Amino acid sequence: MADWGWTVNPLEQALKDYLSIRRSLGFRLRLSATSLRNFVAFLQAEGTSYITTELALRWATQPTKAQPATWAWRLGMVRRFAIWHSATETRTEIPPARLLPHRYRRKTPHLYSDEEIERLLRRTQLLPSCKGLRANTFTTLFGLLVATGMRVNEALSLDRQDVELDLGILHIRRTKFGKSRHVPLHPSTVDALKKHAGARDRIVPAPRTPAFFISERGSRSFPASVAADLAAMRSSVSSPSTPMLPSRPARRSSGRKSPRMYFATPPPWTCFNMASIAP
């Protein structure tokens, strides 16, 4: 019984404990936490205080228009929670591992040719802009992806302190699996970043964020909007029948990393010259 006189639902408390333990082990569980809370609310609406396979399956397949891989992911998330919860609630039913065996299959990545890279970067220079920063930002951003092989999220997560232009090094923080790393830069890449930083500071002298890449409003650029613009530009420089990655916006709440851009002849940082595409 809580201090204010209401009873704490055992399933809700169990979920809080489960999420706390998983997060202490380094898992972010942003999307999973929201989904599992919805699952617990679903069980409560069904009038049950413990997990059953039938209800777990019904909840997992609730989005009738979702892909089978999404159903399998939702059920797998519940199954992991059920395994943990079964240690304290003996009535808990653990859904079989292969009850929904579908898995997400990655699309075959398209390898950008040198010509496609050139057309894409030239296209970024034509982006409409109220203040003149948007085209500059996209050209520099995509040029940096080409030169370093970074993920879109990694580039957009850069703060000014992470871009050490005097040393020619980027500090990539909180990457995949929570690790960090340093990325050396070619002198031409350093020059392009310096030019962009100068234009950015002139156009937006008082930004609201420490981010290196910002919008014209002074806020950090969001992966979803960048992915949408990339998709639009990609369609204008490639054949309609050519599948090119990344093909979907980055997920905002799951914590999963955005995809990389793939190149037929990835230009190593030691030789790629960003001066050829600098804004």
C-alpha positions as CSV (number, residue, x, y, z in Angstrom):
1,M,0.0,0.0,0.0
2,A,1.4,3.4,-1.0
3,D,1.6,6.3,1.4
4,W,-1.3,8.1,-0.3
5,G,-3.6,5.2,0.1
6,W,-3.7,3.6,-3.4
7,T,-2.4,0.2,-4.3
8,V,0.6,-0.1,-6.7
9,N,-0.2,-2.6,-9.4
10,P,2.2,-5.5,-9.1
11,L,2.8,-5.7,-12.9
12,E,3.5,-2.0,-13.1
13,Q,6.0,-2.3,-10.2
14,A,7.6,-5.4,-11.8
15,L,8.0,-3.5,-15.1
16,K,9.7,-0.5,-13.3
17,D,12.1,-2.9,-11.6
18,Y,12.8,-4.7,-14.9
19,L,13.5,-1.5,-16.8
20,S,15.7,-0.2,-14.0
21,I,17.8,-3.4,-14.0
22,R,18.2,-3.5,-17.8
23,R,19.1,0.2,-17.9
24,S,21.7,-0.3,-15.2
25,L,23.3,-2.8,-17.6
26,G,23.6,-0.2,-20.3
27,F,20.4,-0.7,-22.3
28,R,18.5,2.5,-23.2
29,L,15.1,0.8,-23.9
30,R,13.4,3.9,-25.1
31,L,10.9,2.3,-27.4
32,S,10.8,-0.9,-25.5
33,A,9.8,0.9,-22.3
34,T,6.9,2.7,-23.9
35,S,5.8,-0.5,-25.6
36,L,6.0,-2.6,-22.4
37,R,4.0,0.0,-20.5
38,N,1.3,-0.3,-23.2
39,F,1.4,-4.0,-22.8
40,V,0.9,-3.8,-19.0
41,A,-2.0,-1.4,-19.6
42,F,-3.4,-3.9,-22.1
43,L,-3.3,-6.7,-19.5
44,Q,-5.0,-4.5,-17.0
45,A,-7.8,-3.6,-19.5
46,E,-8.2,-7.4,-20.0
47,G,-8.7,-7.8,-16.3
48,T,-5.6,-10.0,-15.6
49,S,-2.7,-9.5,-13.3
50,Y,-0.2,-11.8,-14.9
51,I,1.2,-12.5,-18.4
52,T,-0.4,-15.2,-20.6
53,T,0.8,-16.4,-24.0
54,E,-2.6,-15.8,-25.5
55,L,-2.8,-12.2,-24.4
56,A,0.9,-11.6,-25.3
57,L,0.2,-12.9,-28.8
58,R,-2.9,-10.8,-29.2
59,W,-1.2,-7.6,-28.0
60,A,1.9,-8.2,-30.2
61,T,-0.3,-8.6,-33.4
62,Q,-2.6,-5.6,-32.5
63,P,-1.1,-3.3,-35.3
64,T,-2.9,-5.3,-38.0
65,K,-1.1,-3.4,-40.8
66,A,2.3,-3.8,-39.3
67,Q,4.9,-6.1,-40.8
68,P,5.3,-9.6,-39.4
69,A,8.8,-8.7,-38.3
70,T,7.3,-5.9,-36.1
71,W,4.9,-8.5,-34.5
72,A,7.8,-10.8,-33.8
73,W,9.8,-7.9,-32.2
74,R,6.9,-6.9,-30.0
75,L,6.4,-10.5,-28.8
76,G,10.1,-11.0,-28.2
77,M,10.2,-7.9,-26.1
78,V,7.3,-9.3,-24.0
79,R,8.9,-12.7,-23.8
80,R,12.1,-11.3,-22.3
81,F,10.1,-9.4,-19.7
82,A,8.0,-12.6,-19.0
83,I,11.2,-14.7,-18.5
84,W,12.4,-12.2,-15.9
85,H,9.0,-11.8,-14.2
86,S,8.4,-15.5,-14.0
87,A,10.9,-15.7,-11.2
88,T,8.5,-13.9,-8.8
89,E,5.1,-14.6,-10.4
90,T,4.7,-18.3,-10.9
91,R,1.5,-17.9,-13.0
92,T,3.5,-16.1,-15.7
93,E,3.4,-17.9,-19.1
94,I,6.5,-17.4,-21.3
95,P,5.6,-17.3,-25.0
96,P,7.5,-19.9,-27.1
97,A,10.6,-18.5,-28.7
98,R,9.4,-19.2,-32.3
99,L,5.7,-18.5,-31.9
100,L,6.2,-15.6,-34.4
101,P,9.5,-16.5,-36.2
102,H,9.6,-13.6,-38.6
103,R,12.7,-11.5,-38.7
104,Y,13.6,-8.2,-40.3
105,R,15.5,-8.8,-43.5
106,R,17.9,-6.0,-44.4
107,K,17.6,-4.6,-47.9
108,T,20.6,-5.1,-50.1
109,P,22.6,-1.8,-49.9
110,H,23.1,0.2,-53.0
111,L,26.7,1.2,-53.5
112,Y,27.0,4.8,-54.5
113,S,29.2,5.4,-57.5
114,D,31.6,8.4,-57.8
115,E,29.2,9.9,-60.3
116,E,26.2,9.5,-58.0
117,I,28.1,11.0,-55.1
118,E,29.0,14.0,-57.3
119,R,25.4,14.5,-58.4
120,L,24.1,14.2,-54.9
121,L,26.5,16.7,-53.5
122,R,25.9,19.1,-56.3
123,R,22.1,18.7,-55.6
124,T,22.6,19.7,-52.0
125,Q,24.0,23.1,-53.1
126,L,20.6,23.9,-54.8
127,L,18.5,23.3,-51.7
128,P,16.2,26.3,-51.0
129,S,17.1,28.3,-47.9
130,C,15.8,31.4,-46.1
131,K,19.1,32.4,-44.7
132,G,21.5,30.6,-46.9
133,L,22.6,28.0,-44.3
134,R,20.7,24.9,-45.3
135,A,22.4,24.2,-48.6
136,N,25.8,24.8,-46.9
137,T,25.0,22.5,-44.0
138,F,23.7,19.6,-46.2
139,T,26.6,19.9,-48.6
140,T,29.1,19.8,-45.8
141,L,27.3,17.1,-43.9
142,F,27.0,14.7,-46.8
143,G,30.6,15.4,-47.8
144,L,31.6,14.5,-44.3
145,L,29.7,11.2,-44.6
146,V,31.5,10.4,-47.8
147,A,34.9,11.3,-46.4
148,T,34.6,9.4,-43.1
149,G,32.0,6.7,-43.4
150,M,30.2,8.0,-40.3
151,R,26.5,7.3,-39.7
152,V,24.1,10.2,-40.1
153,N,23.2,10.1,-36.4
154,E,26.9,10.3,-35.5
155,A,27.5,13.4,-37.6
156,L,24.4,15.1,-36.3
157,S,25.3,14.3,-32.7
158,L,28.6,16.2,-33.0
159,D,28.9,19.1,-30.7
160,R,31.4,21.9,-31.3
161,Q,33.8,20.6,-28.7
162,D,33.8,17.2,-30.6
163,V,35.2,18.8,-33.8
164,E,38.9,19.5,-33.1
165,L,39.8,21.2,-36.3
166,D,43.2,22.3,-35.1
167,L,44.1,18.7,-34.6
168,G,42.1,17.4,-37.5
169,I,40.1,14.9,-35.3
170,L,36.5,14.2,-34.6
171,H,35.4,12.7,-31.3
172,I,32.4,10.4,-31.9
173,R,30.6,9.9,-28.6
174,R,28.0,7.3,-27.6
175,T,28.2,5.3,-30.8
176,K,26.8,1.8,-31.5
177,F,27.1,-0.3,-28.3
178,G,27.7,2.9,-26.3
179,K,31.4,3.2,-27.3
180,S,33.3,6.3,-28.4
181,R,36.1,6.7,-31.0
182,H,38.2,9.3,-32.7
183,V,38.1,9.9,-36.5
184,P,41.1,11.5,-38.2
185,L,40.3,14.0,-41.0
186,H,42.0,14.8,-44.3
187,P,43.2,18.4,-44.6
188,S,40.6,19.1,-47.3
189,T,37.9,17.9,-44.9
190,V,39.2,20.1,-42.2
191,D,39.1,23.1,-44.6
192,A,35.5,22.4,-45.6
193,L,34.4,22.1,-42.0
194,K,36.2,25.4,-41.1
195,K,34.4,27.1,-44.0
196,H,31.1,25.7,-42.9
197,A,31.7,26.8,-39.2
198,G,32.5,30.3,-40.4
199,A,29.3,30.5,-42.5
200,R,27.2,29.0,-39.7
201,D,28.5,31.4,-37.0
202,R,27.9,34.4,-39.4
203,I,24.4,33.4,-40.3
204,V,23.3,32.1,-36.8
205,P,25.6,34.0,-34.3
206,A,23.6,32.9,-31.2
207,P,22.5,29.3,-31.6
208,R,20.4,27.5,-29.0
209,T,22.5,24.4,-29.0
210,P,26.2,23.4,-28.9
211,A,25.6,21.2,-32.0
212,F,28.1,21.6,-34.8
213,F,25.4,21.1,-37.5
214,I,22.4,23.3,-36.8
215,S,19.2,24.4,-38.6
216,E,18.6,28.0,-39.6
217,R,16.6,28.4,-36.4
218,G,19.7,27.7,-34.4
219,S,18.6,24.2,-33.2
220,R,20.2,20.8,-33.7
221,S,19.4,19.2,-37.0
222,F,17.2,16.1,-36.6
223,P,18.0,12.8,-38.2
224,A,14.4,12.3,-39.5
225,S,14.3,15.5,-41.4
226,V,17.8,15.0,-42.8
227,A,16.8,11.5,-43.9
228,A,13.7,12.8,-45.6
229,D,15.7,15.5,-47.5
230,L,18.3,12.9,-48.5
231,A,15.5,10.6,-49.8
232,A,14.1,13.4,-51.9
233,M,17.5,14.4,-53.3
234,R,18.4,10.8,-53.9
235,S,15.4,10.3,-56.1
236,S,16.5,13.2,-58.2
237,V,20.0,11.9,-58.9
238,S,19.4,8.2,-59.3
239,S,17.4,5.9,-61.5
240,P,13.8,5.3,-60.2
241,S,14.5,1.5,-60.3
242,T,17.6,1.8,-58.2
243,P,17.1,1.1,-54.5
244,M,19.5,3.3,-52.4
245,L,20.0,3.4,-48.7
246,P,19.2,4.9,-46.3
247,S,15.6,4.3,-47.4
248,R,13.6,5.2,-44.3
249,P,13.9,8.0,-41.7
250,A,15.9,7.3,-38.6
251,R,13.8,6.2,-35.6
252,R,13.4,9.0,-33.1
253,S,12.6,7.1,-29.9
254,S,14.1,3.6,-30.1
255,G,17.8,4.6,-29.7
256,R,18.7,2.5,-32.7
257,K,21.4,4.0,-34.9
258,S,20.7,5.4,-38.4
259,P,22.1,3.5,-41.4
260,R,25.3,4.3,-43.2
261,M,25.7,5.5,-46.8
262,Y,27.5,2.9,-48.9
263,F,30.0,3.7,-51.6
264,A,31.3,1.7,-54.5
265,T,34.8,3.0,-54.0
266,P,34.8,4.3,-50.4
267,P,37.3,7.3,-50.5
268,P,39.7,6.8,-47.6
269,W,40.1,9.8,-45.4
270,T,43.8,9.9,-46.3
271,C,43.1,10.8,-49.9
272,F,39.5,12.1,-50.4
273,N,39.5,15.8,-51.3
274,M,36.4,17.6,-50.0
275,A,37.6,20.8,-51.8
276,S,35.9,19.4,-54.9
277,I,32.5,19.7,-53.3
278,A,33.0,22.3,-50.7
279,P,30.2,25.0,-50.7
